Amino acid sequence: MNKPFLKATIGLMAAFATAAVIAQSYMIPADTPANIRRAVESGERADAARARDAGRKPAHVLALSGIAEGDHVAELTSFGQYYTPMLVEAVGPSGMVEMYDLPTLAAFQEGGVGRAGQAFADARANANYTIVEYNNIMLPAGLDIVFNILSYHDFPAMGVDPAVLNAHVFNALAPGGRYVVIDHAAAAGSGWDAAGTIHRIEKNIIIDEVTSTGFELATDSDILAHPEDDHSSMVFAMRGDTDRSVLVFRKP
């Protein structure tokens, strides 16, 4: 694990997590499924999270994932809990959300992200929380969806082998299950190079690594595209405005 890089990363995340967020309007599409509309409009969501909706388009993303009432889903790196409250609402009381954090991130912030994650799960019958090294993660069998959002680029710096994790995800998903990966886009041809500097990763690297595990690329969406982003800036300096890869993989 690259400890200096990780320390700097967490420090930047803390700084921008506490910065004021300017609310922008976000319109939920009229054809959004009822369970997803309920999730995005949930009163359980923090105001700070809602303020980020215009840049993250949660109803669009959740609709793309195909999340349904009663689904059993997993969220890798629930750190920050932006999607978590929406996931538990989207699957409803008959579904289940498995939340996972790495030990390094779980210990971060005052009181610990891990404590917040455990408290969140303790208060809900349809959520479980686990702190685990992802190389050794034991996901429940038969999952419908695994969400991996804005964290793929950081895995090597945190001691996670993406190939090992992708294999764990593939094995845990039911046939037809989806693996949703969203990350900050890097310049074409840059591979992993930007991950260690400005927290970005080339889209084709994610596609190549995940499909080599056995997944099929089902959707390559531009719903979070920002053509004005030239892929050269640190992502924390343009929160909500980065060009992001939105990929949905399917287990055959």
Backbone as CSV, one residue per row, in Angstrom:
resi,resn,N_x,N_y,N_z,CA_x,CA_y,CA_z,C_x,C_y,C_z
1,MET,0.845,-1.195,0.000,0.000,0.000,0.000,0.881,1.246,0.000
2,ASN,0.573,2.216,-0.859,1.299,3.470,-0.943,0.782,4.399,0.160
3,LYS,1.410,4.363,1.329,0.881,5.083,2.486,0.910,6.600,2.319
4,PRO,2.015,7.211,1.787,1.986,8.669,1.601,0.871,9.099,0.657
5,PHE,0.704,8.361,-0.436,-0.355,8.693,-1.390,-1.723,8.545,-0.738
6,LEU,-1.895,7.472,0.014,-3.184,7.230,0.661,-3.489,8.312,1.689
7,LYS,-2.481,8.716,2.462,-2.685,9.767,3.463,-3.092,11.071,2.798
8,ALA,-2.431,11.399,1.681,-2.755,12.631,0.963,-4.153,12.557,0.380
9,THR,-4.509,11.390,-0.142,-5.834,11.196,-0.731,-6.927,11.399,0.307
10,ILE,-6.773,10.778,1.442,-7.776,10.886,2.484,-7.872,12.321,2.995
11,GLY,-6.731,13.008,3.069,-6.752,14.394,3.486,-7.538,15.261,2.519
12,LEU,-7.346,15.040,1.225,-8.093,15.791,0.216,-9.575,15.466,0.280
13,MET,-9.886,14.197,0.468,-11.286,13.799,0.570,-11.944,14.489,1.757
14,ALA,-11.223,14.595,2.857,-11.770,15.242,4.049,-12.019,16.715,3.796
15,ALA,-11.063,17.355,3.141,-11.193,18.784,2.888,-12.400,19.096,2.025
16,PHE,-12.583,18.318,0.984,-13.695,18.594,0.086,-15.014,18.062,0.628
17,ALA,-14.967,17.076,1.512,-16.194,16.568,2.115,-16.804,17.601,3.052
18,THR,-15.948,18.439,3.631,-16.455,19.431,4.569,-16.713,20.786,3.916
19,ALA,-16.357,20.908,2.644,-16.589,22.165,1.935,-18.076,22.346,1.674
20,ALA,-18.506,23.587,1.556,-19.910,23.868,1.265,-20.253,23.353,-0.124
21,VAL,-21.434,22.768,-0.248,-21.905,22.257,-1.526,-23.050,23.128,-1.998
22,ILE,-22.924,23.642,-3.197,-23.950,24.514,-3.740,-25.030,23.670,-4.407
23,ALA,-26.258,23.782,-3.940,-27.356,22.987,-4.478,-27.710,23.439,-5.893
24,GLN,-27.971,22.482,-6.756,-28.444,22.746,-8.100,-29.718,21.936,-8.290
25,SER,-30.536,22.364,-9.226,-31.782,21.650,-9.454,-31.519,20.317,-10.149
26,TYR,-32.272,19.324,-9.776,-32.182,18.008,-10.401,-33.594,17.505,-10.623
27,MET,-33.888,17.197,-11.864,-35.209,16.710,-12.223,-35.177,15.201,-12.413
28,ILE,-35.984,14.489,-11.645,-36.096,13.049,-11.814,-36.903,12.792,-13.085
29,PRO,-36.403,11.981,-14.010,-37.140,11.719,-15.249,-38.543,11.176,-14.973
30,ALA,-39.489,11.567,-15.802,-40.886,11.193,-15.597,-41.102,9.687,-15.630
31,ASP,-40.281,8.972,-16.403,-40.470,7.525,-16.547,-39.666,6.713,-15.535
32,THR,-39.153,7.372,-14.497,-38.370,6.680,-13.473,-39.245,5.680,-12.723
33,PRO,-38.785,4.421,-12.552,-39.565,3.440,-11.787,-39.891,3.944,-10.384
34,ALA,-41.033,3.520,-9.859,-41.526,4.028,-8.576,-40.545,3.783,-7.437
35,ASN,-39.893,2.626,-7.424,-38.975,2.334,-6.314,-37.764,3.263,-6.334
36,ILE,-37.337,3.657,-7.522,-36.182,4.555,-7.632,-36.584,5.991,-7.293
37,ARG,-37.747,6.410,-7.753,-38.235,7.741,-7.384,-38.358,7.839,-5.859
38,ARG,-38.900,6.806,-5.249,-39.039,6.786,-3.791,-37.667,6.913,-3.117
39,ALA,-36.675,6.251,-3.692,-35.336,6.270,-3.120,-34.702,7.649,-3.201
40,VAL,-34.805,8.291,-4.352,-34.180,9.600,-4.538,-34.905,10.672,-3.728
41,GLU,-36.203,10.534,-3.570,-36.992,11.515,-2.830,-37.058,11.216,-1.331
42,SER,-36.399,10.168,-0.879,-36.482,9.740,0.519,-36.074,10.834,1.497
43,GLY,-36.855,10.975,2.549,-36.546,11.926,3.609,-35.364,11.496,4.461
44,GLU,-34.879,10.267,4.255,-33.725,9.768,4.998,-32.419,10.357,4.467
45,ARG,-32.469,10.949,3.300,-31.251,11.478,2.686,-30.867,12.826,3.288
46,ALA,-29.566,13.017,3.470,-29.066,14.278,4.021,-29.152,15.389,2.978
47,ASP,-29.316,16.620,3.453,-29.383,17.764,2.543,-28.110,17.897,1.717
48,ALA,-26.968,17.598,2.324,-25.695,17.703,1.607,-25.634,16.723,0.448
49,ALA,-26.250,15.556,0.628,-26.294,14.570,-0.456,-27.218,15.040,-1.576
50,ARG,-28.366,15.557,-1.202,-29.314,16.050,-2.205,-28.691,17.167,-3.053
51,ALA,-27.850,17.975,-2.414,-27.226,19.090,-3.120,-26.300,18.617,-4.231
52,ARG,-25.910,17.362,-4.178,-25.000,16.821,-5.186,-25.726,16.092,-6.308
53,ASP,-27.029,16.005,-6.231,-27.787,15.200,-7.191,-27.648,15.669,-8.636
54,ALA,-27.590,16.985,-8.845,-27.512,17.485,-10.212,-26.253,16.988,-10.910
55,GLY,-25.166,16.850,-10.153,-23.922,16.368,-10.739,-23.810,14.873,-10.814
56,ARG,-24.606,14.157,-10.006,-24.467,12.699,-9.952,-25.654,11.952,-10.546
57,LYS,-26.768,12.647,-10.780,-27.941,12.080,-11.448,-28.311,10.683,-10.925
58,PRO,-28.631,10.581,-9.645,-28.859,9.261,-9.050,-30.025,8.485,-9.650
59,ALA,-31.119,9.148,-10.012,-32.243,8.423,-10.609,-31.847,7.810,-11.943
60,HIS,-31.058,8.548,-12.718,-30.579,8.036,-14.000,-29.688,6.804,-13.791
61,VAL,-28.768,6.926,-12.840,-27.827,5.832,-12.585,-28.547,4.594,-12.065
62,LEU,-29.447,4.782,-11.106,-30.153,3.634,-10.535,-31.055,2.969,-11.573
63,ALA,-31.678,3.769,-12.435,-32.505,3.185,-13.494,-31.645,2.377,-14.445
64,LEU,-30.459,2.881,-14.755,-29.543,2.169,-15.640,-29.114,0.838,-15.025
65,SER,-28.979,0.819,-13.708,-28.556,-0.413,-13.023,-29.637,-1.487,-13.045
66,GLY,-30.901,-1.046,-13.183,-32.011,-2.000,-13.166,-32.414,-2.445,-11.780
67,ILE,-32.014,-1.714,-10.749,-32.337,-2.115,-9.376,-33.852,-2.203,-9.188
68,ALA,-34.282,-3.278,-8.539,-35.716,-3.535,-8.393,-36.067,-3.854,-6.950
69,GLU,-37.329,-3.709,-6.654,-37.852,-4.081,-5.338,-37.482,-5.534,-5.046
70,GLY,-36.952,-5.782,-3.855,-36.609,-7.139,-3.451,-35.231,-7.603,-3.861
71,ASP,-34.452,-6.766,-4.561,-33.106,-7.163,-4.980,-32.162,-7.308,-3.795
72,HIS,-31.158,-8.155,-3.971,-30.067,-8.308,-3.020,-28.845,-7.689,-3.681
73,VAL,-28.374,-6.558,-3.158,-27.296,-5.824,-3.804,-26.151,-5.576,-2.829
74,ALA,-24.985,-5.274,-3.390,-23.810,-4.947,-2.586,-23.246,-3.615,-3.054
75,GLU,-22.736,-2.856,-2.107,-22.098,-1.569,-2.397,-20.664,-1.613,-1.880
76,LEU,-19.713,-1.555,-2.801,-18.308,-1.520,-2.425,-17.915,-0.076,-2.138
77,THR,-17.334,0.139,-0.974,-16.929,1.464,-0.516,-18.146,2.344,-0.317
78,SER,-18.871,2.075,0.749,-20.034,2.881,1.107,-19.618,4.183,1.772
79,PHE,-18.310,4.388,1.918,-17.702,5.600,2.470,-18.450,6.839,1.975
80,GLY,-18.939,7.644,2.898,-19.661,8.850,2.523,-21.161,8.656,2.440
81,GLN,-21.593,7.418,2.183,-23.014,7.042,2.173,-23.877,7.939,1.283
82,TYR,-23.387,8.247,0.086,-24.238,8.993,-0.848,-25.323,8.081,-1.406
83,TYR,-24.926,6.918,-1.912,-25.896,6.010,-2.521,-26.613,5.113,-1.516
84,THR,-25.975,4.842,-0.388,-26.516,3.850,0.541,-27.967,4.086,0.953
85,PRO,-28.345,5.287,1.394,-29.755,5.497,1.775,-30.721,5.276,0.621
86,MET,-30.273,5.554,-0.591,-31.140,5.325,-1.750,-31.247,3.838,-2.074
87,LEU,-30.174,3.105,-1.904,-30.209,1.671,-2.199,-31.186,0.935,-1.283
88,VAL,-31.165,1.263,0.021,-32.057,0.548,0.943,-33.520,0.866,0.638
89,GLU,-33.781,2.090,0.153,-35.149,2.446,-0.229,-35.535,1.780,-1.541
90,ALA,-34.601,1.701,-2.470,-34.907,1.142,-3.787,-35.219,-0.349,-3.734
91,VAL,-34.524,-1.095,-2.872,-34.797,-2.537,-2.791,-35.973,-2.826,-1.872
92,GLY,-36.302,-1.870,-1.000,-37.458,-2.030,-0.118,-37.240,-3.037,0.989
93,PRO,-38.236,-3.254,1.821,-38.103,-4.150,2.973,-37.890,-5.608,2.605
94,SER,-38.239,-5.982,1.383,-38.032,-7.375,0.964,-36.663,-7.604,0.345
95,GLY,-35.889,-6.528,0.196,-34.554,-6.640,-0.369,-33.484,-6.520,0.697
96,MET,-32.213,-6.496,0.269,-31.104,-6.396,1.210,-29.939,-5.672,0.552
97,VAL,-29.286,-4.793,1.331,-28.106,-4.075,0.868,-26.920,-4.468,1.742
98,GLU,-25.877,-4.967,1.096,-24.637,-5.330,1.782,-23.646,-4.183,1.573
99,MET,-23.245,-3.522,2.657,-22.326,-2.388,2.596,-20.923,-2.852,2.996
100,TYR,-19.918,-2.414,2.228,-18.541,-2.812,2.521,-17.621,-1.598,2.505
101,ASP,-16.715,-1.552,3.472,-15.671,-0.537,3.500,-14.335,-1.211,3.793
102,LEU,-13.271,-0.634,3.247,-11.922,-1.082,3.576,-11.554,-0.595,4.979
103,PRO,-10.741,-1.345,5.704,-10.368,-0.932,7.061,-9.783,0.476,7.133
104,THR,-8.955,0.842,6.151,-8.326,2.165,6.162,-9.364,3.272,6.094
105,LEU,-10.353,3.112,5.216,-11.389,4.129,5.082,-12.369,4.087,6.258
106,ALA,-12.632,2.900,6.757,-13.585,2.764,7.862,-13.120,3.488,9.115
107,ALA,-11.797,3.629,9.272,-11.248,4.286,10.456,-11.140,5.796,10.284
108,PHE,-11.462,6.267,9.086,-11.274,7.672,8.762,-12.431,8.538,9.242
109,GLN,-12.139,9.782,9.525,-13.047,10.828,9.986,-13.355,10.683,11.485
110,GLU,-13.779,11.778,12.070,-14.079,11.784,13.498,-15.200,10.797,13.804
111,GLY,-14.946,9.922,14.731,-15.933,8.908,15.073,-15.824,7.672,14.209
112,GLY,-15.167,7.819,13.056,-14.962,6.666,12.191,-16.101,6.423,11.230
113,VAL,-15.775,6.319,9.944,-16.777,5.961,8.945,-17.388,4.609,9.276
114,GLY,-16.556,3.724,9.823,-17.050,2.407,10.186,-18.168,2.462,11.207
115,ARG,-18.041,3.369,12.182,-19.104,3.517,13.186,-20.389,4.025,12.536
116,ALA,-20.237,4.970,11.614,-21.410,5.503,10.919,-22.061,4.425,10.072
117,GLY,-21.242,3.633,9.395,-21.781,2.558,8.568,-22.497,1.512,9.394
118,GLN,-21.912,1.140,10.526,-22.534,0.140,11.382,-23.816,0.670,11.988
119,ALA,-23.810,1.943,12.383,-25.017,2.549,12.952,-26.137,2.587,11.921
120,PHE,-25.775,2.891,10.679,-26.763,2.919,9.600,-27.391,1.541,9.436
121,ALA,-26.565,0.501,9.383,-27.067,-0.861,9.208,-27.875,-1.332,10.418
122,ASP,-27.433,-0.969,11.622,-28.137,-1.383,12.835,-29.557,-0.835,12.882
123,ALA,-29.748,0.321,12.245,-31.061,0.973,12.287,-32.001,0.478,11.195
124,ARG,-31.521,-0.441,10.356,-32.335,-0.903,9.224,-32.273,-2.421,9.099
125,ALA,-33.423,-3.011,8.930,-33.486,-4.472,8.822,-32.972,-4.978,7.481
126,ASN,-32.890,-4.094,6.482,-32.484,-4.548,5.149,-31.089,-4.054,4.761
127,ALA,-30.191,-3.902,5.765,-28.814,-3.496,5.492,-27.851,-4.219,6.419
128,ASN,-26.722,-4.625,5.868,-25.624,-5.201,6.641,-24.367,-4.394,6.348
129,TYR,-23.473,-4.293,7.315,-22.240,-3.535,7.139,-21.050,-4.397,7.518
130,THR,-20.018,-4.385,6.645,-18.834,-5.196,6.875,-17.585,-4.395,6.539
131,ILE,-16.594,-4.457,7.413,-15.276,-3.885,7.152,-14.363,-5.049,6.784
132,VAL,-13.759,-4.982,5.613,-12.993,-6.131,5.127,-11.983,-5.697,4.080
133,GLU,-10.854,-6.379,4.043,-9.903,-6.191,2.943,-10.526,-6.824,1.697
134,TYR,-10.632,-6.063,0.626,-11.377,-6.546,-0.538,-10.735,-7.744,-1.240
135,ASN,-9.431,-7.933,-1.066,-8.812,-9.122,-1.654,-9.365,-10.397,-1.024
136,ASN,-9.895,-10.268,0.203,-10.406,-11.429,0.936,-11.918,-11.362,1.141
137,ILE,-12.587,-10.492,0.399,-14.014,-10.289,0.606,-14.803,-11.557,0.287
138,MET,-15.814,-11.830,1.096,-16.689,-12.980,0.870,-18.106,-12.450,0.664
139,LEU,-18.446,-12.201,-0.582,-19.765,-11.672,-0.916,-20.809,-12.778,-0.875
140,PRO,-22.042,-12.450,-0.511,-23.100,-13.468,-0.515,-23.333,-13.983,-1.939
141,ALA,-23.697,-15.220,-2.052,-23.978,-15.798,-3.370,-25.327,-15.317,-3.884
142,GLY,-25.437,-15.223,-5.196,-26.711,-14.910,-5.815,-27.095,-13.447,-5.811
143,LEU,-26.110,-12.544,-5.701,-26.406,-11.113,-5.712,-26.999,-10.689,-7.056
144,ASP,-27.847,-9.670,-7.014,-28.437,-9.128,-8.240,-27.582,-8.025,-8.856
145,ILE,-27.005,-7.170,-8.006,-26.188,-6.051,-8.482,-25.068,-5.777,-7.488
146,VAL,-23.900,-5.420,-8.005,-22.810,-4.899,-7.176,-22.469,-3.511,-7.709
147,PHE,-22.460,-2.522,-6.807,-22.134,-1.146,-7.164,-20.702,-0.829,-6.731
148,ASN,-19.924,-0.313,-7.664,-18.543,0.081,-7.400,-18.393,1.493,-7.964
149,ILE,-18.617,2.499,-7.142,-18.768,3.862,-7.630,-17.657,4.777,-7.117
150,LEU,-16.901,5.317,-8.067,-15.837,6.292,-7.810,-14.736,5.759,-6.903
151,SER,-14.492,4.458,-6.953,-13.438,3.902,-6.099,-12.468,2.984,-6.847
152,TYR,-12.819,2.558,-8.062,-11.965,1.607,-8.791,-10.542,2.139,-8.918
153,HIS,-10.391,3.434,-9.210,-9.060,4.002,-9.458,-8.169,3.961,-8.215
154,ASP,-8.758,3.940,-7.037,-7.983,3.978,-5.792,-7.563,2.605,-5.280
155,PHE,-8.078,1.544,-5.862,-7.846,0.220,-5.290,-6.367,-0.160,-5.162
156,PRO,-5.542,-0.012,-6.207,-4.140,-0.410,-6.027,-3.437,0.341,-4.901
157,ALA,-3.723,1.642,-4.758,-3.096,2.423,-3.688,-3.547,1.956,-2.319
158,MET,-4.700,1.302,-2.257,-5.229,0.808,-0.990,-4.961,-0.681,-0.794
159,GLY,-4.092,-1.208,-1.634,-3.684,-2.604,-1.483,-4.641,-3.611,-2.060
160,VAL,-5.586,-3.149,-2.894,-6.580,-4.040,-3.493,-6.158,-4.410,-4.908
161,ASP,-6.172,-5.683,-5.222,-5.909,-6.163,-6.579,-7.232,-6.159,-7.331
162,PRO,-7.427,-5.267,-8.315,-8.712,-5.202,-9.008,-9.122,-6.528,-9.656
163,ALA,-8.152,-7.270,-10.165,-8.472,-8.542,-10.806,-9.059,-9.533,-9.805
164,VAL,-8.498,-9.543,-8.601,-9.001,-10.441,-7.545,-10.404,-10.016,-7.133
165,LEU,-10.600,-8.710,-6.936,-11.912,-8.218,-6.530,-12.956,-8.484,-7.617
166,ASN,-12.609,-8.228,-8.863,-13.551,-8.470,-9.960,-13.972,-9.939,-10.019
167,ALA,-13.041,-10.824,-9.734,-13.368,-12.254,-9.722,-14.330,-12.590,-8.586
168,HIS,-14.110,-11.972,-7.425,-15.034,-12.184,-6.304,-16.442,-11.720,-6.678
169,VAL,-16.525,-10.561,-7.340,-17.819,-10.018,-7.745,-18.486,-10.947,-8.753
170,PHE,-17.732,-11.395,-9.732,-18.283,-12.280,-10.762,-18.852,-13.549,-10.133
171,ASN,-18.100,-14.134,-9.229,-18.533,-15.392,-8.617,-19.767,-15.217,-7.738
172,ALA,-19.921,-14.031,-7.147,-21.045,-13.808,-6.236,-22.345,-13.482,-6.960
173,LEU,-22.260,-12.878,-8.121,-23.467,-12.475,-8.831,-24.228,-13.672,-9.391
174,ALA,-25.542,-13.570,-9.389,-26.377,-14.571,-10.049,-26.233,-14.407,-11.554
175,PRO,-26.506,-15.455,-12.330,-26.506,-15.289,-13.788,-27.438,-14.145,-14.191
176,GLY,-26.936,-13.261,-15.036,-27.704,-12.083,-15.409,-27.502,-10.904,-14.474
177,GLY,-26.758,-11.119,-13.382,-26.493,-10.046,-12.428,-25.610,-8.972,-13.031
178,ARG,-25.709,-7.753,-12.476,-24.983,-6.616,-13.025,-23.906,-6.102,-12.070
179,TYR,-22.853,-5.613,-12.688,-21.737,-4.989,-11.971,-21.638,-3.560,-12.497
180,VAL,-21.982,-2.586,-11.653,-22.023,-1.183,-12.059,-20.741,-0.500,-11.587
181,VAL,-19.969,0.004,-12.540,-18.710,0.680,-12.226,-18.760,2.101,-12.786
182,ILE,-18.572,3.078,-11.916,-18.517,4.484,-12.320,-17.199,5.041,-11.808
183,ASP,-16.491,5.768,-12.675,-15.248,6.390,-12.205,-14.912,7.618,-13.042
184,HIS,-14.028,8.441,-12.490,-13.580,9.655,-13.153,-12.715,9.277,-14.362
185,ALA,-13.042,9.808,-15.524,-12.353,9.432,-16.756,-10.989,10.105,-16.870
186,ALA,-10.041,9.329,-17.391,-8.708,9.841,-17.699,-8.533,9.872,-19.216
187,ALA,-7.483,10.504,-19.657,-7.228,10.637,-21.087,-7.028,9.270,-21.737
188,ALA,-7.480,9.146,-22.977,-7.307,7.902,-23.721,-5.818,7.556,-23.806
189,GLY,-5.504,6.300,-23.539,-4.133,5.844,-23.608,-3.340,6.011,-22.331
190,SER,-3.935,6.640,-21.300,-3.198,6.895,-20.057,-3.208,5.715,-19.098
191,GLY,-4.104,4.747,-19.352,-4.145,3.563,-18.500,-4.398,3.893,-17.043
192,TRP,-3.493,3.375,-16.183,-3.597,3.600,-14.740,-2.806,4.831,-14.292
193,ASP,-2.082,5.492,-15.202,-1.136,6.534,-14.811,-1.767,7.650,-13.978
194,ALA,-2.973,8.096,-14.349,-3.604,9.221,-13.657,-4.186,8.841,-12.301
195,ALA,-4.336,7.556,-12.048,-4.924,7.119,-10.776,-4.069,7.554,-9.598
196,GLY,-2.771,7.525,-9.754,-1.867,7.855,-8.672,-1.569,9.329,-8.523
197,THR,-2.143,10.157,-9.394,-1.859,11.591,-9.336,-3.135,12.416,-9.194
198,ILE,-4.069,12.248,-10.140,-5.276,13.089,-10.128,-6.556,12.267,-9.981
199,HIS,-6.422,11.012,-9.580,-7.563,10.159,-9.228,-8.508,9.897,-10.404
200,ARG,-7.930,9.528,-11.514,-8.698,9.182,-12.704,-8.184,7.874,-13.276
201,ILE,-9.000,7.262,-14.131,-8.592,6.024,-14.786,-9.223,5.969,-16.171
202,GLU,-8.449,5.480,-17.119,-8.950,5.362,-18.487,-10.079,4.334,-18.536
203,LYS,-11.153,4.692,-19.214,-12.330,3.815,-19.292,-11.988,2.444,-19.857
204,ASN,-11.187,2.397,-20.911,-10.899,1.118,-21.569,-10.158,0.151,-20.665
205,ILE,-9.407,0.683,-19.695,-8.727,-0.187,-18.741,-9.757,-0.922,-17.883
206,ILE,-10.757,-0.194,-17.402,-11.810,-0.830,-16.606,-12.526,-1.888,-17.444
207,ILE,-12.884,-1.535,-18.661,-13.598,-2.475,-19.523,-12.768,-3.727,-19.761
208,ASP,-11.492,-3.549,-20.079,-10.626,-4.704,-20.359,-10.476,-5.598,-19.132
209,GLU,-10.276,-4.972,-17.965,-10.048,-5.762,-16.757,-11.314,-6.507,-16.329
210,VAL,-12.453,-5.844,-16.396,-13.690,-6.483,-15.940,-14.154,-7.559,-16.917
211,THR,-14.095,-7.291,-18.205,-14.530,-8.304,-19.173,-13.594,-9.506,-19.199
212,SER,-12.324,-9.305,-18.840,-11.400,-10.447,-18.806,-11.769,-11.431,-17.708
213,THR,-12.595,-10.980,-16.757,-13.060,-11.852,-15.677,-14.197,-12.753,-16.148
214,GLY,-14.841,-12.382,-17.255,-15.960,-13.165,-17.767,-17.226,-12.355,-17.969
215,PHE,-17.203,-11.100,-17.546,-18.368,-10.239,-17.730,-18.539,-9.811,-19.179
216,GLU,-19.760,-9.460,-19.527,-20.074,-8.816,-20.790,-20.351,-7.343,-20.502
217,LEU,-19.890,-6.465,-21.372,-20.228,-5.050,-21.226,-21.639,-4.851,-21.763
218,ALA,-22.570,-4.546,-20.872,-23.967,-4.373,-21.268,-24.268,-2.934,-21.660
219,THR,-23.676,-1.961,-20.939,-23.968,-0.551,-21.183,-22.728,0.295,-20.950
220,ASP,-22.449,1.173,-21.899,-21.418,2.193,-21.775,-22.153,3.512,-21.977
221,SER,-22.515,4.161,-20.858,-23.410,5.310,-20.914,-22.677,6.646,-20.812
222,ASP,-23.263,7.660,-21.438,-22.704,9.013,-21.356,-23.532,9.914,-20.439
223,ILE,-24.328,9.324,-19.551,-25.215,10.147,-18.719,-24.451,11.066,-17.763
224,LEU,-23.200,10.739,-17.454,-22.387,11.601,-16.599,-21.203,12.181,-17.365
225,ALA,-21.373,12.305,-18.672,-20.310,12.864,-19.507,-20.214,14.374,-19.331
226,HIS,-19.003,14.866,-19.329,-18.730,16.309,-19.297,-17.648,16.588,-20.342
227,PRO,-18.033,16.846,-21.588,-17.055,17.058,-22.667,-16.088,18.207,-22.405
228,GLU,-16.496,19.154,-21.555,-15.626,20.292,-21.262,-14.458,19.919,-20.353
229,ASP,-14.520,18.755,-19.730,-13.450,18.269,-18.866,-12.349,17.683,-19.758
230,ASP,-11.160,18.259,-19.688,-10.066,17.775,-20.545,-9.261,16.657,-19.897
231,HIS,-9.719,16.143,-18.761,-9.126,14.990,-18.079,-7.751,15.277,-17.476
232,SER,-7.428,16.553,-17.287,-6.108,16.888,-16.759,-6.130,17.391,-15.321
233,SER,-7.315,17.666,-14.776,-7.415,18.272,-13.448,-7.637,17.241,-12.350
234,MET,-7.173,17.566,-11.158,-7.469,16.763,-9.979,-8.977,16.745,-9.762
235,VAL,-9.549,15.576,-9.539,-11.004,15.462,-9.470,-11.606,16.230,-8.304
236,PHE,-10.871,16.374,-7.196,-11.415,17.060,-6.040,-11.585,18.554,-6.293
237,ALA,-10.893,19.062,-7.327,-10.988,20.482,-7.641,-12.201,20.797,-8.509
238,MET,-12.874,19.760,-9.014,-14.040,19.978,-9.878,-15.147,18.986,-9.535
239,ARG,-15.422,18.889,-8.263,-16.386,17.923,-7.753,-17.751,18.082,-8.424
240,GLY,-18.248,16.981,-8.962,-19.541,16.981,-9.624,-19.483,17.328,-11.096
241,ASP,-18.326,17.828,-11.551,-18.216,18.263,-12.933,-17.206,17.459,-13.744
242,THR,-16.699,16.368,-13.181,-15.759,15.548,-13.939,-16.499,14.712,-14.990
243,ASP,-15.784,14.400,-16.047,-16.284,13.471,-17.052,-16.160,12.073,-16.450
244,ARG,-17.275,11.365,-16.340,-17.237,10.067,-15.675,-17.668,8.923,-16.589
245,SER,-16.952,7.825,-16.485,-17.316,6.601,-17.184,-18.430,5.936,-16.400
246,VAL,-19.478,5.528,-17.089,-20.600,4.830,-16.459,-20.772,3.509,-17.195
247,LEU,-20.416,2.436,-16.534,-20.359,1.120,-17.177,-21.195,0.117,-16.407
248,VAL,-21.994,-0.639,-17.132,-22.769,-1.715,-16.528,-22.349,-3.017,-17.212
249,PHE,-21.823,-3.917,-16.406,-21.391,-5.226,-16.904,-22.414,-6.272,-16.486
250,ARG,-22.522,-7.303,-17.263,-23.500,-8.376,-16.995,-22.798,-9.721,-16.921
251,LYS,-23.166,-10.507,-15.915,-22.658,-11.873,-15.834,-23.526,-12.766,-16.718
252,PRO,-22.945,-13.451,-17.689,-23.746,-14.295,-18.602,-24.524,-15.372,-17.845
